[in-house]
Amino acid sequence: MKPTPEAIAALAAQIAGAEARLQNLEWEIEEIGQPAAHELQRRLDALKIEEAALKRNLEEALGMEEPGDARMARIEALLAYIQGEETAVEREAEFLHQSPPTSAEIATQVGSRLVDLCLRALKRVVGDHHPLGMSVFVNHSPQLLEERYGQLGGKPDTGR
């Protein structure tokens, strides 16, 4: 018995929805980062393999003259398994998102804030002009050097 076009369209829509959920899960797992998401990434990779098998089985079934109810039931069972596993991985990803930050994350944030505080304090004390980074002879014209530091070279000024 060949499946009806409506049943095929509904199955294709469910497969597309599962594929979109897998993509969202992949983004969530990347956001969580390693090593916390290592097990989730392994499960996601297995789900991608299952999804490819599901698509292949559906294409083979549609290419057959009489795919049979048993084959269509196996495809629907595989789709139900993938959807259930996606839901489980989503719950675990949400749980990992709710976990408190690690000590490394806290140390990085504190270090970043400390550096920002020091830079603001240095700018307030020194201003935009930093005396330690300025050389007397860099980016100054001879006239400016003479005005600031007196005669540059040659004979000393005797006042004549």
N, CA, C and O atoms as a GROMACS GRO file, in nm:
protein
  640
    1MET      N    1   0.083  -0.117   0.000
    1MET     CA    2   0.000   0.000   0.000
    1MET      C    3   0.089   0.124   0.000
    1MET      O    4   0.171   0.143   0.089
    2LYS      N    5   0.071   0.207  -0.099
    2LYS     CA    6   0.150   0.330  -0.112
    2LYS      C    7   0.091   0.436  -0.020
    2LYS      O    8  -0.030   0.455  -0.015
    3PRO      N    9   0.180   0.508   0.053
    3PRO     CA   10   0.128   0.612   0.143
    3PRO      C   11   0.066   0.727   0.063
    3PRO      O   12   0.104   0.754  -0.050
    4THR      N   13  -0.029   0.791   0.125
    4THR     CA   14  -0.098   0.902   0.059
    4THR      C   15  -0.007   1.024   0.054
    4THR      O   16   0.084   1.036   0.136
    5PRO      N   17  -0.029   1.114  -0.039
    5PRO     CA   18   0.053   1.236  -0.045
    5PRO      C   19   0.044   1.321   0.081
    5PRO      O   20   0.141   1.387   0.120
    6GLU      N   21  -0.071   1.318   0.145
    6GLU     CA   22  -0.086   1.395   0.269
    6GLU      C   23   0.002   1.338   0.379
    6GLU      O   24   0.063   1.412   0.456
    7ALA      N   25   0.006   1.205   0.386
    7ALA     CA   26   0.090   1.140   0.488
    7ALA      C   27   0.238   1.166   0.461
    7ALA      O   28   0.315   1.187   0.554
    8ILE      N   29   0.276   1.165   0.334
    8ILE     CA   30   0.416   1.193   0.298
    8ILE      C   31   0.450   1.338   0.332
    8ILE      O   32   0.559   1.366   0.383
    9ALA      N   33   0.360   1.430   0.303
    9ALA     CA   34   0.384   1.572   0.334
    9ALA      C   35   0.396   1.594   0.484
    9ALA      O   36   0.481   1.670   0.530
   10ALA      N   37   0.311   1.526   0.561
   10ALA     CA   38   0.319   1.540   0.706
   10ALA      C   39   0.451   1.483   0.759
   10ALA      O   40   0.513   1.540   0.849
   11LEU      N   41   0.491   1.370   0.703
   11LEU     CA   42   0.618   1.308   0.745
   11LEU      C   43   0.737   1.397   0.708
   11LEU      O   44   0.830   1.413   0.787
   12ALA      N   45   0.733   1.455   0.588
   12ALA     CA   46   0.840   1.546   0.546
   12ALA      C   47   0.846   1.669   0.635
   12ALA      O   48   0.954   1.718   0.666
   13ALA      N   49   0.730   1.720   0.675
   13ALA     CA   50   0.726   1.837   0.764
   13ALA      C   51   0.786   1.802   0.901
   13ALA      O   52   0.857   1.882   0.960
   14GLN      N   53   0.755   1.683   0.950
   14GLN     CA   54   0.812   1.640   1.078
   14GLN      C   55   0.963   1.624   1.067
   14GLN      O   56   1.036   1.660   1.160
   15ILE      N   57   1.012   1.572   0.957
   15ILE     CA   58   1.156   1.555   0.937
   15ILE      C   59   1.224   1.692   0.928
   15ILE      O   60   1.331   1.711   0.985
   16ALA      N   61   1.161   1.786   0.858
   16ALA     CA   62   1.217   1.922   0.849
   16ALA      C   63   1.220   1.988   0.987
   16ALA      O   64   1.316   2.057   1.020
   17GLY      N   65   1.116   1.968   1.065
   17GLY     CA   66   1.114   2.022   1.202
   17GLY      C   67   1.224   1.962   1.287
   17GLY      O   68   1.288   2.031   1.366
   18ALA      N   69   1.246   1.831   1.272
   18ALA     CA   70   1.352   1.765   1.348
   18ALA      C   71   1.488   1.818   1.307
   18ALA      O   72   1.577   1.836   1.390
   19GLU      N   73   1.504   1.843   1.177
   19GLU     CA   74   1.631   1.897   1.128
   19GLU      C   75   1.656   2.037   1.184
   19GLU      O   76   1.769   2.069   1.222
   20ALA      N   77   1.554   2.119   1.189
   20ALA     CA   78   1.568   2.255   1.246
   20ALA      C   79   1.601   2.248   1.395
   20ALA      O   80   1.683   2.327   1.443
   21ARG      N   81   1.539   2.157   1.467
   21ARG     CA   82   1.570   2.142   1.610
   21ARG      C   83   1.713   2.097   1.630
   21ARG      O   84   1.780   2.141   1.724
   22LEU      N   85   1.762   2.008   1.542
   22LEU     CA   86   1.902   1.965   1.551
   22LEU      C   87   1.997   2.082   1.530
   22LEU      O   88   2.099   2.093   1.599
   23GLN      N   89   1.965   2.171   1.436
   23GLN     CA   90   2.050   2.287   1.412
   23GLN      C   91   2.049   2.380   1.533
   23GLN      O   92   2.154   2.431   1.572
   24ASN      N   93   1.934   2.401   1.593
   24ASN     CA   94   1.926   2.483   1.714
   24ASN      C   95   2.004   2.420   1.828
   24ASN      O   96   2.072   2.490   1.904
   25LEU      N   97   1.994   2.289   1.841
   25LEU     CA   98   2.070   2.219   1.945
   25LEU      C   99   2.220   2.234   1.923
   25LEU      O  100   2.296   2.253   2.018
   26GLU      N  101   2.262   2.227   1.798
   26GLU     CA  102   2.404   2.242   1.768
   26GLU      C  103   2.454   2.380   1.811
   26GLU      O  104   2.562   2.392   1.868
   27TRP      N  105   2.375   2.483   1.785
   27TRP     CA  106   2.413   2.618   1.826
   27TRP      C  107   2.417   2.630   1.978
   27TRP      O  108   2.508   2.692   2.033
   28GLU      N  109   2.321   2.571   2.046
   28GLU     CA  110   2.318   2.575   2.192
   28GLU      C  111   2.441   2.505   2.251
   28GLU      O  112   2.502   2.555   2.346
   29ILE      N  113   2.475   2.391   2.194
   29ILE     CA  114   2.590   2.315   2.245
   29ILE      C  115   2.719   2.391   2.221
   29ILE      O  116   2.808   2.388   2.305
   30GLU      N  117   2.730   2.458   2.107
   30GLU     CA  118   2.849   2.540   2.082
   30GLU      C  119   2.857   2.653   2.184
   30GLU      O  120   2.966   2.690   2.229
   31GLU      N  121   2.743   2.709   2.220
   31GLU     CA  122   2.738   2.818   2.317
   31GLU      C  123   2.780   2.770   2.456
   31GLU      O  124   2.847   2.843   2.529
   32ILE      N  125   2.742   2.648   2.491
   32ILE     CA  126   2.780   2.593   2.622
   32ILE      C  127   2.930   2.575   2.628
   32ILE      O  128   2.992   2.608   2.729
   33GLY      N  129   2.988   2.522   2.523
   33GLY     CA  130   3.133   2.505   2.517
   33GLY      C  131   3.180   2.374   2.576
   33GLY      O  132   3.107   2.304   2.646
   34GLN      N  133   3.305   2.343   2.547
   34GLN     CA  134   3.366   2.220   2.594
   34GLN      C  135   3.436   2.249   2.726
   34GLN      O  136   3.473   2.364   2.748
   35PRO      N  137   3.456   2.159   2.811
   35PRO     CA  138   3.426   2.017   2.809
   35PRO      C  139   3.286   1.986   2.860
   35PRO      O  140   3.244   1.870   2.858
   36ALA      N  141   3.212   2.088   2.905
   36ALA     CA  142   3.080   2.063   2.963
   36ALA      C  143   2.984   1.999   2.863
   36ALA      O  144   2.901   1.916   2.900
   37ALA      N  145   2.995   2.036   2.738
   37ALA     CA  146   2.901   1.988   2.638
   37ALA      C  147   2.954   1.869   2.558
   37ALA      O  148   2.898   1.837   2.453
   38HIS      N  149   3.059   1.806   2.604
   38HIS     CA  150   3.120   1.695   2.528
   38HIS      C  151   3.020   1.582   2.504
   38HIS      O  152   3.007   1.534   2.392
   39GLU      N  153   2.952   1.540   2.608
   39GLU     CA  154   2.858   1.429   2.596
   39GLU      C  155   2.739   1.469   2.509
   39GLU      O  156   2.689   1.388   2.431
   40LEU      N  157   2.693   1.593   2.522
   40LEU     CA  158   2.584   1.640   2.438
   40LEU      C  159   2.625   1.643   2.291
   40LEU      O  160   2.546   1.609   2.203
   41GLN      N  161   2.748   1.684   2.265
   41GLN     CA  162   2.797   1.687   2.128
   41GLN      C  163   2.802   1.547   2.069
   41GLN      O  164   2.770   1.527   1.952
   42ARG      N  165   2.843   1.449   2.149
   42ARG     CA  166   2.848   1.311   2.102
   42ARG      C  167   2.707   1.262   2.068
   42ARG      O  168   2.687   1.198   1.965
   43ARG      N  169   2.611   1.293   2.154
   43ARG     CA  170   2.473   1.253   2.128
   43ARG      C  171   2.415   1.325   2.006
   43ARG      O  172   2.339   1.266   1.930
   44LEU      N  173   2.452   1.451   1.988
   44LEU     CA  174   2.405   1.526   1.872
   44LEU      C  175   2.460   1.466   1.743
   44LEU      O  176   2.388   1.455   1.644
   45ASP      N  177   2.587   1.427   1.745
   45ASP     CA  178   2.646   1.363   1.627
   45ASP      C  179   2.573   1.233   1.593
   45ASP      O  180   2.550   1.204   1.476
   46ALA      N  181   2.539   1.156   1.695
   46ALA     CA  182   2.463   1.032   1.672
   46ALA      C  183   2.324   1.064   1.614
   46ALA      O  184   2.276   0.991   1.527
   47LEU      N  185   2.262   1.170   1.662
   47LEU     CA  186   2.131   1.209   1.609
   47LEU      C  187   2.140   1.252   1.463
   47LEU      O  188   2.049   1.225   1.384
   48LYS      N  189   2.248   1.318   1.427
   48LYS     CA  190   2.266   1.358   1.287
   48LYS      C  191   2.277   1.236   1.196
   48LYS      O  192   2.223   1.234   1.086
   49ILE      N  193   2.347   1.134   1.244
   49ILE     CA  194   2.359   1.010   1.168
   49ILE      C  195   2.222   0.944   1.154
   49ILE      O  196   2.186   0.896   1.046
   50GLU      N  197   2.146   0.942   1.262
   50GLU     CA  198   2.011   0.885   1.258
   50GLU      C  199   1.921   0.963   1.162
   50GLU      O  200   1.840   0.904   1.090
   51GLU      N  201   1.936   1.094   1.161
   51GLU     CA  202   1.855   1.176   1.072
   51GLU      C  203   1.888   1.147   0.926
   51GLU      O  204   1.799   1.138   0.841
   52ALA      N  205   2.018   1.133   0.895
   52ALA     CA  206   2.057   1.098   0.758
   52ALA      C  207   1.999   0.963   0.718
   52ALA      O  208   1.955   0.944   0.605
   53ALA      N  209   1.999   0.868   0.812
   53ALA     CA  210   1.941   0.736   0.784
   53ALA      C  211   1.790   0.748   0.762
   53ALA      O  212   1.734   0.680   0.676
   54LEU      N  213   1.726   0.833   0.839
   54LEU     CA  214   1.581   0.853   0.825
   54LEU      C  215   1.549   0.909   0.687
   54LEU      O  216   1.456   0.861   0.621
   55LYS      N  217   1.624   1.009   0.643
   55LYS     CA  218   1.600   1.067   0.510
   55LYS      C  219   1.624   0.963   0.400
   55LYS      O  220   1.547   0.953   0.305
   56ARG      N  221   1.731   0.887   0.415
   56ARG     CA  222   1.762   0.784   0.316
   56ARG      C  223   1.651   0.679   0.310
   56ARG      O  224   1.609   0.639   0.202
   57ASN      N  225   1.603   0.634   0.426
   57ASN     CA  226   1.495   0.535   0.428
   57ASN      C  227   1.367   0.589   0.367
   57ASN      O  228   1.296   0.517   0.296
   58LEU      N  229   1.337   0.716   0.392
   58LEU     CA  230   1.216   0.775   0.334
   58LEU      C  231   1.228   0.782   0.182
   58LEU      O  232   1.133   0.751   0.110
   59GLU      N  233   1.345   0.824   0.134
   59GLU     CA  234   1.365   0.832  -0.011
   59GLU      C  235   1.353   0.694  -0.076
   59GLU      O  236   1.293   0.680  -0.182
   60GLU      N  237   1.410   0.592  -0.012
   60GLU     CA  238   1.400   0.456  -0.065
   60GLU      C  239   1.255   0.410  -0.065
   60GLU      O  240   1.209   0.348  -0.160
   61ALA      N  241   1.183   0.440   0.042
   61ALA     CA  242   1.043   0.399   0.050
   61ALA      C  243   0.959   0.468  -0.056
   61ALA      O  244   0.869   0.407  -0.114
   62LEU      N  245   0.987   0.594  -0.081
   62LEU     CA  246   0.909   0.666  -0.183
   62LEU      C  247   0.945   0.619  -0.324
   62LEU      O  248   0.863   0.629  -0.415
   63GLY      N  249   1.066   0.568  -0.341
   63GLY     CA  250   1.108   0.518  -0.471
   63GLY      C  251   1.052   0.380  -0.502
   63GLY      O  252   1.051   0.339  -0.618
   64MET      N  253   1.007   0.309  -0.401
   64MET     CA  254   0.952   0.175  -0.422
   64MET      C  255   0.808   0.184  -0.471
   64MET      O  256   0.738   0.282  -0.446
   65GLU      N  257   0.767   0.080  -0.541
   65GLU     CA  258   0.628   0.076  -0.587
   65GLU      C  259   0.534   0.058  -0.469
   65GLU      O  260   0.438   0.133  -0.453
   66GLU      N  261   0.562  -0.041  -0.387
   66GLU     CA  262   0.480  -0.071  -0.270
   66GLU      C  263   0.571  -0.076  -0.147
   66GLU      O  264   0.625  -0.182  -0.116
   67PRO      N  265   0.590   0.038  -0.077
   67PRO     CA  266   0.681   0.036   0.037
   67PRO      C  267   0.630  -0.051   0.152
   67PRO      O  268   0.711  -0.102   0.229
   68GLY      N  269   0.506  -0.068   0.165
   68GLY     CA  270   0.452  -0.152   0.270
   68GLY      C  271   0.433  -0.077   0.400
   68GLY      O  272   0.503   0.021   0.429
   69ASP      N  273   0.339  -0.124   0.475
   69ASP     CA  274   0.308  -0.061   0.603
   69ASP      C  275   0.419  -0.081   0.705
   69ASP      O  276   0.444   0.006   0.788
   70ALA      N  277   0.486  -0.197   0.699
   70ALA     CA  278   0.592  -0.226   0.796
   70ALA      C  279   0.709  -0.130   0.778
   70ALA      O  280   0.764  -0.080   0.877
   71ARG      N  281   0.746  -0.102   0.654
   71ARG     CA  282   0.856  -0.010   0.629
   71ARG      C  283   0.819   0.132   0.673
   71ARG      O  284   0.901   0.200   0.734
   72MET      N  285   0.699   0.175   0.644
   72MET     CA  286   0.655   0.308   0.685
   72MET      C  287   0.646   0.316   0.838
   72MET      O  288   0.675   0.421   0.897
   73ALA      N  289   0.607   0.208   0.901
   73ALA     CA  290   0.602   0.206   1.048
   73ALA      C  291   0.742   0.219   1.106
   73ALA      O  292   0.761   0.285   1.208
   74ARG      N  293   0.842   0.155   1.043
   74ARG     CA  294   0.980   0.168   1.091
   74ARG      C  295   1.030   0.311   1.074
   74ARG      O  296   1.101   0.363   1.160
   75ILE      N  297   0.994   0.374   0.963
   75ILE     CA  298   1.036   0.514   0.941
   75ILE      C  299   0.973   0.604   1.047
   75ILE      O  300   1.040   0.692   1.101
   76GLU      N  301   0.846   0.583   1.076
   76GLU     CA  302   0.780   0.664   1.178
   76GLU      C  303   0.837   0.637   1.317
   76GLU      O  304   0.847   0.728   1.399
   77ALA      N  305   0.875   0.511   1.343
   77ALA     CA  306   0.936   0.477   1.472
   77ALA      C  307   1.072   0.544   1.486
   77ALA      O  308   1.107   0.594   1.593
   78LEU      N  309   1.150   0.546   1.377
   78LEU     CA  310   1.281   0.613   1.380
   78LEU      C  311   1.264   0.763   1.400
   78LEU      O  312   1.341   0.824   1.474
   79LEU      N  313   1.165   0.821   1.337
   79LEU     CA  314   1.136   0.964   1.356
   79LEU      C  315   1.096   0.992   1.500
   79LEU      O  316   1.140   1.092   1.559
   80ALA      N  317   1.013   0.907   1.557
   80ALA     CA  318   0.972   0.925   1.697
   80ALA      C  319   1.092   0.913   1.791
   80ALA      O  320   1.102   0.988   1.889
   81TYR      N  321   1.183   0.819   1.763
   81TYR     CA  322   1.304   0.805   1.845
   81TYR      C  323   1.390   0.931   1.837
   81TYR      O  324   1.438   0.980   1.939
   82ILE      N  325   1.408   0.984   1.715
   82ILE     CA  326   1.490   1.104   1.697
   82ILE      C  327   1.427   1.222   1.772
   82ILE      O  328   1.498   1.298   1.838
   83GLN      N  329   1.297   1.237   1.762
   83GLN     CA  330   1.230   1.347   1.831
   83GLN      C  331   1.242   1.333   1.982
   83GLN      O  332   1.262   1.432   2.052
   84GLY      N  333   1.229   1.212   2.033
   84GLY     CA  334   1.245   1.190   2.177
   84GLY      C  335   1.386   1.220   2.225
   84GLY      O  336   1.404   1.280   2.330
   85GLU      N  337   1.485   1.176   2.147
   85GLU     CA  338   1.624   1.202   2.184
   85GLU      C  339   1.656   1.352   2.176
   85GLU      O  340   1.730   1.404   2.259
   86GLU      N  341   1.601   1.420   2.077
   86GLU     CA  342   1.619   1.566   2.068
   86GLU      C  343   1.565   1.635   2.192
   86GLU      O  344   1.627   1.727   2.245
   87THR      N  345   1.449   1.592   2.236
   87THR     CA  346   1.389   1.652   2.355
   87THR      C  347   1.477   1.629   2.478
   87THR      O  348   1.494   1.720   2.560
   88ALA      N  349   1.533   1.510   2.490
   88ALA     CA  350   1.620   1.480   2.604
   88ALA      C  351   1.747   1.565   2.598
   88ALA      O  352   1.791   1.617   2.701
   89VAL      N  353   1.805   1.580   2.481
   89VAL     CA  354   1.927   1.661   2.467
   89VAL      C  355   1.895   1.808   2.495
   89VAL      O  356   1.975   1.878   2.557
   90GLU      N  357   1.779   1.855   2.450
   90GLU     CA  358   1.739   1.994   2.479
   90GLU      C  359   1.726   2.018   2.629
   90GLU      O  360   1.770   2.122   2.678
   91ARG      N  361   1.667   1.923   2.701
   91ARG     CA  362   1.653   1.938   2.847
   91ARG      C  363   1.791   1.946   2.913
   91ARG      O  364   1.812   2.029   3.002
   92GLU      N  365   1.883   1.860   2.871
   92GLU     CA  366   2.017   1.862   2.931
   92GLU      C  367   2.091   1.991   2.895
   92GLU      O  368   2.165   2.045   2.978
   93ALA      N  369   2.072   2.040   2.773
   93ALA     CA  370   2.136   2.166   2.734
   93ALA      C  371   2.081   2.282   2.817
   93ALA      O  372   2.157   2.370   2.858
   94GLU      N  373   1.952   2.283   2.841
   94GLU     CA  374   1.892   2.387   2.925
   94GLU      C  375   1.946   2.380   3.067
   94GLU      O  376   1.970   2.482   3.130
   95PHE      N  377   1.964   2.257   3.116
   95PHE     CA  378   2.020   2.240   3.250
   95PHE      C  379   2.162   2.296   3.257
   95PHE      O  380   2.198   2.362   3.354
   96LEU      N  381   2.242   2.269   3.154
   96LEU     CA  382   2.380   2.320   3.154
   96LEU      C  383   2.383   2.472   3.140
   96LEU      O  384   2.474   2.536   3.192
   97HIS      N  385   2.285   2.529   3.072
   97HIS     CA  386   2.278   2.675   3.063
   97HIS      C  387   2.246   2.737   3.198
   97HIS      O  388   2.287   2.850   3.226
   98GLN      N  389   2.174   2.665   3.283
   98GLN     CA  390   2.135   2.718   3.412
   98GLN      C  391   2.244   2.702   3.516
   98GLN      O  392   2.236   2.761   3.624
   99SER      N  393   2.345   2.623   3.488
   99SER     CA  394   2.449   2.598   3.587
   99SER      C  395   2.527   2.726   3.613
   99SER      O  396   2.539   2.811   3.525
  100PRO      N  397   2.581   2.740   3.734
  100PRO     CA  398   2.657   2.860   3.767
  100PRO      C  399   2.787   2.863   3.687
  100PRO      O  400   2.834   2.760   3.641
  101PRO      N  401   2.846   2.981   3.672
  101PRO     CA  402   2.971   2.990   3.597
  101PRO      C  403   3.084   2.918   3.669
  101PRO      O  404   3.085   2.904   3.791
  102THR      N  405   3.179   2.872   3.590
  102THR     CA  406   3.294   2.802   3.648
  102THR      C  407   3.389   2.902   3.711
  102THR      O  408   3.377   3.023   3.689
  103SER      N  409   3.483   2.852   3.789
  103SER     CA  410   3.580   2.940   3.854
  103SER      C  411   3.668   3.010   3.751
  103SER      O  412   3.712   3.123   3.774
  104ALA      N  413   3.696   2.945   3.639
  104ALA     CA  414   3.776   3.008   3.534
  104ALA      C  415   3.702   3.127   3.473
  104ALA      O  416   3.763   3.230   3.446
  105GLU      N  417   3.571   3.112   3.452
  105GLU     CA  418   3.492   3.222   3.398
  105GLU      C  419   3.489   3.339   3.495
  105GLU      O  420   3.501   3.454   3.455
  106ILE      N  421   3.473   3.309   3.622
  106ILE     CA  422   3.469   3.415   3.724
  106ILE      C  423   3.604   3.486   3.731
  106ILE      O  424   3.608   3.608   3.739
  107ALA      N  425   3.712   3.410   3.729
  107ALA     CA  426   3.846   3.470   3.734
  107ALA      C  427   3.871   3.558   3.612
  107ALA      O  428   3.931   3.665   3.624
  108THR      N  429   3.825   3.516   3.496
  108THR     CA  430   3.842   3.596   3.374
  108THR      C  431   3.763   3.725   3.384
  108THR      O  432   3.814   3.831   3.347
  109GLN      N  433   3.641   3.718   3.432
  109GLN     CA  434   3.560   3.839   3.446
  109GLN      C  435   3.621   3.936   3.546
  109GLN      O  436   3.625   4.056   3.522
  110VAL      N  437   3.669   3.884   3.658
  110VAL     CA  438   3.731   3.969   3.760
  110VAL      C  439   3.857   4.034   3.704
  110VAL      O  440   3.880   4.153   3.725
  111GLY      N  441   3.938   3.957   3.634
  111GLY     CA  442   4.060   4.010   3.574
  111GLY      C  443   4.030   4.120   3.473
  111GLY      O  444   4.099   4.222   3.469
  112SER      N  445   3.929   4.099   3.392
  112SER     CA  446   3.891   4.199   3.292
  112SER      C  447   3.845   4.328   3.359
  112SER      O  448   3.881   4.437   3.316
  113ARG      N  449   3.765   4.314   3.465
  113ARG     CA  450   3.718   4.434   3.537
  113ARG      C  451   3.834   4.506   3.606
  113ARG      O  452   3.835   4.629   3.612
  114LEU      N  453   3.928   4.431   3.658
  114LEU     CA  454   4.044   4.493   3.724
  114LEU      C  455   4.128   4.571   3.624
  114LEU      O  456   4.173   4.681   3.655
  115VAL      N  457   4.151   4.515   3.507
  115VAL     CA  458   4.228   4.585   3.404
  115VAL      C  459   4.156   4.711   3.361
  115VAL      O  460   4.218   4.816   3.347
  116ASP      N  461   4.024   4.704   3.342
  116ASP     CA  462   3.947   4.822   3.305
  116ASP      C  463   3.956   4.930   3.412
  116ASP      O  464   3.970   5.048   3.381
  117LEU      N  465   3.948   4.890   3.538
  117LEU     CA  466   3.957   4.984   3.649
  117LEU      C  467   4.094   5.052   3.651
  117LEU      O  468   4.103   5.173   3.669
  118CYS      N  469   4.200   4.974   3.633
  118CYS     CA  470   4.336   5.031   3.633
  118CYS      C  471   4.354   5.127   3.516
  118CYS      O  472   4.416   5.233   3.533
  119LEU      N  473   4.302   5.093   3.400
  119LEU     CA  474   4.315   5.182   3.284
  119LEU      C  475   4.238   5.312   3.305
  119LEU      O  476   4.285   5.419   3.267
  120ARG      N  477   4.119   5.303   3.366
  120ARG     CA  478   4.044   5.425   3.394
  120ARG      C  479   4.115   5.512   3.497
  120ARG      O  480   4.118   5.634   3.483
  121ALA      N  481   4.173   5.450   3.600
  121ALA     CA  482   4.247   5.526   3.702
  121ALA      C  483   4.370   5.592   3.641
  121ALA      O  484   4.400   5.707   3.672
  122LEU      N  485   4.442   5.520   3.556
  122LEU     CA  486   4.560   5.577   3.492
  122LEU      C  487   4.522   5.694   3.403
  122LEU      O  488   4.592   5.795   3.401
  123LYS      N  489   4.413   5.681   3.330
  123LYS     CA  490   4.369   5.790   3.243
  123LYS      C  491   4.326   5.911   3.325
  123LYS      O  492   4.350   6.024   3.284
  124ARG      N  493   4.264   5.888   3.440
  124ARG     CA  494   4.221   5.999   3.525
  124ARG      C  495   4.342   6.073   3.583
  124ARG      O  496   4.342   6.195   3.593
  125VAL      N  497   4.445   5.998   3.622
  125VAL     CA  498   4.564   6.059   3.681
  125VAL      C  499   4.649   6.128   3.576
  125VAL      O  500   4.691   6.242   3.594
  126VAL      N  501   4.675   6.060   3.466
  126VAL     CA  502   4.767   6.110   3.365
  126VAL      C  503   4.695   6.190   3.258
  126VAL      O  504   4.753   6.282   3.200
  127GLY      N  505   4.572   6.158   3.230
  127GLY     CA  506   4.498   6.223   3.122
  127GLY      C  507   4.527   6.153   2.990
  127GLY      O  508   4.563   6.036   2.987
  128ASP      N  509   4.509   6.228   2.882
  128ASP     CA  510   4.533   6.171   2.751
  128ASP      C  511   4.681   6.169   2.716
  128ASP      O  512   4.721   6.103   2.620
  129HIS      N  513   4.761   6.241   2.791
  129HIS     CA  514   4.904   6.252   2.765
  129HIS      C  515   4.978   6.157   2.859
  129HIS      O  516   4.967   6.169   2.981
  130HIS      N  517   5.053   6.065   2.803
  130HIS     CA  518   5.124   5.967   2.885
  130HIS      C  519   5.273   6.000   2.883
  130HIS      O  520   5.338   5.979   2.780
  131PRO      N  521   5.330   6.052   2.994
  131PRO     CA  522   5.470   6.098   2.993
  131PRO      C  523   5.571   5.984   2.976
  131PRO      O  524   5.680   6.008   2.923
  132LEU      N  525   5.538   5.864   3.018
  132LEU     CA  526   5.635   5.756   3.006
  132LEU      C  527   5.649   5.708   2.863
  132LEU      O  528   5.753   5.652   2.828
  133GLY      N  529   5.551   5.728   2.781
  133GLY     CA  530   5.557   5.681   2.644
  133GLY      C  531   5.601   5.789   2.547
  133GLY      O  532   5.600   5.765   2.426
  134MET      N  533   5.639   5.907   2.596
  134MET     CA  534   5.673   6.017   2.508
  134MET      C  535   5.822   6.045   2.514
  134MET      O  536   5.878   6.068   2.621
  135SER      N  537   5.884   6.043   2.401
  135SER     CA  538   6.026   6.075   2.394
  135SER      C  539   6.041   6.225   2.368
  135SER      O  540   5.951   6.288   2.311
  136VAL      N  541   6.150   6.279   2.407
  136VAL     CA  542   6.175   6.421   2.390
  136VAL      C  543   6.192   6.454   2.242
  136VAL      O  544   6.152   6.562   2.197
  137PHE      N  545   6.250   6.362   2.166
  137PHE     CA  546   6.287   6.393   2.029
  137PHE      C  547   6.193   6.336   1.923
  137PHE      O  548   6.213   6.360   1.804
  138VAL      N  549   6.091   6.261   1.963
  138VAL     CA  550   6.002   6.199   1.866
  138VAL      C  551   5.885   6.292   1.836
  138VAL      O  552   5.823   6.345   1.928
  139ASN      N  553   5.854   6.310   1.710
  139ASN     CA  554   5.741   6.387   1.661
  139ASN      C  555   5.743   6.533   1.708
  139ASN      O  556   5.638   6.591   1.735
  140HIS      N  557   5.859   6.592   1.716
  140HIS     CA  558   5.871   6.733   1.752
  140HIS      C  559   5.954   6.804   1.646
  140HIS      O  560   6.052   6.751   1.596
  141SER      N  561   5.912   6.923   1.616
  141SER     CA  562   5.988   7.003   1.519
  141SER      C  563   6.106   7.067   1.592
  141SER      O  564   6.104   7.081   1.714
  142PRO      N  565   6.208   7.106   1.516
  142PRO     CA  566   6.323   7.173   1.582
  142PRO      C  567   6.283   7.301   1.654
  142PRO      O  568   6.341   7.335   1.757
  143GLN      N  569   6.184   7.373   1.601
  143GLN     CA  570   6.142   7.497   1.666
  143GLN      C  571   6.077   7.467   1.802
  143GLN      O  572   6.102   7.537   1.900
  144LEU      N  573   5.993   7.362   1.807
  144LEU     CA  574   5.928   7.326   1.932
  144LEU      C  575   6.031   7.281   2.035
  144LEU      O  576   6.020   7.317   2.152
  145LEU      N  577   6.130   7.202   1.993
  145LEU     CA  578   6.235   7.158   2.085
  145LEU      C  579   6.316   7.276   2.138
  145LEU      O  580   6.354   7.281   2.255
  146GLU      N  581   6.340   7.372   2.050
  146GLU     CA  582   6.417   7.489   2.092
  146GLU      C  583   6.338   7.573   2.191
  146GLU      O  584   6.394   7.628   2.286
  147GLU      N  585   6.204   7.584   2.169
  147GLU     CA  586   6.121   7.660   2.262
  147GLU      C  587   6.116   7.594   2.398
  147GLU      O  588   6.124   7.661   2.501
  148ARG      N  589   6.103   7.461   2.401
  148ARG     CA  590   6.089   7.390   2.527
  148ARG      C  591   6.220   7.372   2.602
  148ARG      O  592   6.226   7.388   2.724
  149TYR      N  593   6.326   7.340   2.528
  149TYR     CA  594   6.450   7.298   2.595
  149TYR      C  595   6.569   7.389   2.566
  149TYR      O  596   6.681   7.357   2.606
  150GLY      N  597   6.548   7.498   2.500
  150GLY     CA  598   6.657   7.589   2.471
  150GLY      C  599   6.724   7.552   2.339
  150GLY      O  600   6.669   7.480   2.257
  151GLN      N  601   6.847   7.606   2.321
  151GLN     CA  602   6.918   7.586   2.195
  151GLN      C  603   6.959   7.441   2.182
  151GLN      O  604   7.004   7.379   2.280
  152LEU      N  605   6.944   7.385   2.062
  152LEU     CA  606   6.968   7.244   2.042
  152LEU      C  607   7.115   7.209   2.030
  152LEU      O  608   7.166   7.129   2.108
  153GLY      N  609   7.180   7.265   1.940
  153GLY     CA  610   7.318   7.224   1.918
  153GLY      C  611   7.404   7.343   1.882
  153GLY      O  612   7.358   7.458   1.879
  154GLY      N  613   7.526   7.313   1.855
  154GLY     CA  614   7.615   7.422   1.814
  154GLY      C  615   7.671   7.494   1.935
  154GLY      O  616   7.695   7.434   2.040
  155LYS      N  617   7.692   7.624   1.918
  155LYS     CA  618   7.753   7.704   2.020
  155LYS      C  619   7.652   7.739   2.130
  155LYS      O  620   7.535   7.763   2.101
  156PRO      N  621   7.696   7.743   2.254
  156PRO     CA  622   7.607   7.786   2.360
  156PRO      C  623   7.568   7.932   2.343
  156PRO      O  624   7.645   8.012   2.290
  157ASP      N  625   7.451   7.965   2.389
  157ASP     CA  626   7.401   8.101   2.379
  157ASP      C  627   7.474   8.187   2.480
  157ASP      O  628   7.468   8.162   2.600
  158THR      N  629   7.544   8.289   2.430
  158THR     CA  630   7.624   8.376   2.517
  158THR      C  631   7.551   8.506   2.546
  158THR      O  632   7.600   8.589   2.623
  159GLY      N  633   7.438   8.523   2.487
  159GLY     CA  634   7.360   8.642   2.518
  159GLY      C  635   7.390   8.756   2.424
  159GLY      O  636   7.337   8.864   2.450
  160ARG      N  637   7.468   8.746   2.320
  160ARG     CA  638   7.499   8.856   2.231
  160ARG      C  639   7.391   8.888   2.140
  160ARG      O  640   7.403   8.979   2.059
   0.00000   0.00000   0.00000
